[in-house]
Amino acid sequence: MTKNDLLSLIIGEVLDDGMELTLADLCKACQLPAERVIEFVEQGVVEAQGNSPSHWRFQSVSIRRLRCARHLQHDLGINAAGAALALDLLEEVQRLRQKLRRFEQ
């Protein structure tokens, strides 16, 4: 899968965990300006590897997290810090549900 293929994914398609994205790639994939992505990084919505925005690299899972954070902000009117907390809690609920399903089997 090429980087351009990844950027044109439809929501719900499996992402390649090994692919790294630049800030520009992530902005394009999430339809967000760099300033918003930087704010989300500062608030912990996504993790950036690198010393500065021009050298940042992101895992492909960042696309899903940023899209979700964008929807949380738009739909619920919460700020970036609130979106980070909500995403962490939603992921924890998902992990706990998966664990519970294993115990129920």
C-alpha positions in Angstrom: 0.0 0.0 0.0 1.4 3.4 -1.0 1.2 6.5 1.1 -1.3 8.0 -1.4 -3.5 4.8 -1.1 -3.5 5.3 2.6 -4.5 8.9 2.4 -7.5 8.0 0.3 -8.9 5.3 2.6 -12.5 5.1 3.4 -13.3 5.1 7.1 -13.5 1.6 8.4 -10.8 0.1 6.2 -7.9 -1.6 7.9 -4.9 0.7 8.2 -1.3 -0.5 7.9 0.2 -0.1 11.4 3.7 0.1 10.0 3.2 3.2 7.8 4.5 6.5 9.1 3.0 9.8 8.0 4.3 13.3 7.9 2.4 16.3 9.3 1.4 17.2 5.8 0.2 13.6 5.1 -1.9 13.6 8.3 -3.4 17.0 7.6 -4.4 15.9 4.1 -5.9 12.6 5.4 -7.9 14.2 8.2 -8.7 17.4 6.3 -7.3 19.6 9.1 -5.0 22.5 9.1 -1.5 22.0 10.6 -2.3 24.3 13.4 -5.2 22.1 14.6 -3.1 19.0 14.3 -0.3 20.7 16.3 -2.9 21.6 19.0 -4.1 18.0 19.1 -0.5 16.8 19.5 0.0 19.2 22.3 -3.1 18.0 24.1 -2.2 14.3 23.7 -4.8 13.3 21.1 -2.0 11.8 18.9 1.7 11.2 19.5 4.3 12.6 17.2 7.8 11.2 16.9 10.4 13.8 16.2 11.8 17.1 17.4 9.7 19.6 15.6 6.6 19.7 13.4 8.7 19.6 10.2 10.3 16.4 11.4 7.3 14.8 13.1 6.2 11.3 12.0 2.8 9.7 13.0 1.5 6.2 13.0 -1.5 5.5 10.8 -3.7 5.1 13.8 -3.4 8.8 14.2 -5.8 9.3 11.3 -8.6 7.5 13.1 -7.9 9.4 16.4 -7.8 12.8 14.7 -11.0 12.2 12.7 -12.8 11.1 15.9 -11.4 14.1 17.8 -12.6 16.4 15.0 -16.1 14.9 15.2 -16.1 15.2 19.0 -15.2 18.9 18.8 -17.8 19.5 16.0 -20.7 17.5 17.5 -20.2 18.1 21.2 -18.3 21.3 21.2 -15.5 20.1 23.4 -11.9 21.4 23.3 -8.8 19.4 22.2 -8.0 18.4 25.8 -11.6 17.1 26.3 -11.3 15.2 23.0 -8.0 13.6 24.2 -9.7 12.5 27.4 -12.8 11.2 25.6 -10.7 9.2 23.2 -8.6 7.6 26.0 -11.8 6.7 27.8 -13.5 5.3 24.7 -10.4 3.2 24.0 -10.3 1.9 27.6 -14.0 0.9 27.3 -13.3 -0.9 24.1 -10.3 -2.8 25.7 -12.5 -3.7 28.7 -15.3 -5.0 26.5 -12.9 -7.2 24.6 -11.5 -8.6 27.8 -15.0 -9.3 29.1 -15.9 -11.1 25.8 -12.9 -13.4 26.3 -14.0 -14.2 29.8 -17.6 -14.9 28.6 -16.5 -17.5 26.1 
